[in-house]
């Protein structure tokens, strides 16, 4: 089930443990933009 789920739904299912900013940062990092991803996670 998790393999077919969009990444943005992780934030919704985490119960507040993952914010949308963290998910957006992870996506950037997975796309090879590590510094941009860290910036999105931070603020």
Secondary structure, 3 states (H helix, E strand, C coil): CHHHCCCCHHHHHCCCCCCHHHHHHHHHHHCCCHHHHHHHHHC
